[in-house]
């Protein structure tokens, strides 16, 4: 296994790529090696286990969580991995397969404290919340401390706040940058392999940008993170892969999560709405302002609370801006809008269970004044999905998605994101997967997706069409209820409102 893995590392390195995360098969072999390690390989084996296995509910994460749980409970032994370390590693897996063993360990006489610490930082708890609540009610002190930590939003307050001043080096791409420039359609097959797909970003040369990757690397030598700057950023097809590629160059590694990055700063004269949203989801800080005074190689200081950008050396004011809303600062601190929504929900749930009022830790959306006028049909429909009579422009809301569509060129990425979110079952009434883009002339990688993706969707309670069954939009539009709200992983999704 080690020989095979090192060959893989060398192969990827030759193309300037980091290795792929470990597969379930490699992880199974790694686990056996850790039980009886080869001399001199101990540190390498533990590093692979800690940092190169995907988190969430990936098949490899299942193997890792099962092994660590067995070590923690004393069912399996390793000369290089203690029960305490095993519990600590379980705590780095975000949620999913690690949660049940950690909840069980709250009853362990020696490891309850470690398990409590691990669960306090874990967000993707979902239904396991009831198990922790039950243990707390029946007098388990460690479980009670977990509830307290969730109620106090320790998962959030332990993370660094957005600094008063962010110093970055500008990488500016002139003109309009659409998502096909950042994630070309002809490279769609490589999208789930984020480092590989990122090599296709801006591959068509334009004024001032000939070799984006090497130019960005050069700018990093100035000693500051690089900010992606453009006149108009992220128009065109709504591609999460475009955000993935940008963040691969300007974002930060996520501890214990291989080949994914979050954070970073993106500045645009205009940032397309869906691209702005996917940036928010990934913990980046998107800023809209006049970029005429910013040029590649400039080192600038961004003051997010003041809303001003200055030249780093001279302190000269370059431009003023205002964030789209203050909640952006919470989203960046939480590591993204998705972790913030899930974490805030967990904190609210814990406070309700403990009989506490709503948390004051988070910035809450400002309520817009009621104009006294009625609602349009669309406002009523979105309102109904939020349990409200209607919604108004500028209101923050989290509507219930009744119908969700997923198609095949984005399907493998959607699968990876669902694994990261520890999804083992869908809450939406209809989740439908189609194969309408790759049914004709499939590449070998598409054929593999045709065979593996349907089971993934169906095991979680979704409906999977087969190649040749037709187009996702016509199926959804026949099946959805017309007064409900939904979404689709495709720019052409149009529900018949």
Buried (B, 14 or more C-beta within 10 A) or exposed (E): BBEEBEEBBEEBEEEEBBBBBBBBEBBBBBBEBBBEBEEEBBEBBBEBBBBBBBBBBBBBBBBBBBBBBBBBBEEBEBEBBEBBBBBBBBBBBBBBBBBEBBBBBBEBEEBBBBBBBBBBBBBBBBEBBEBBBEBBEEEBEBBBBBBBBBBBBBBBEEBEEBEEEBBBBBBBBBEBBBBBBBBBEEBBBBBBBBBBBBBBBBEEEEEEBEEBBEBBEBBBEBEBBBBBBBBBBBBBBBBBBBBBBBBBBBBBBBEBBBBBBBBBBBBBBBBBEBBBBBBBBBBBBBBBBBBEBBEBEBBBBBBBEEBBBBBBEEEEEBBEBEBEBBBBBBBBBBBBBBBBBBBBBBBBBBBEBBEBEEBEBBBEEEEEEEEEEEBEEEBBBBBBBBEBEBBBEEBEEEBBBBBBBBBBBBBBBBBBBBBBBBBBEBEBBBBBBBBBBBBEEBEEBBEEBBEEBBEBBEEBBBBBBEBEEEBBBEBBBEEBEEEBBBBBBBEEBEBEE
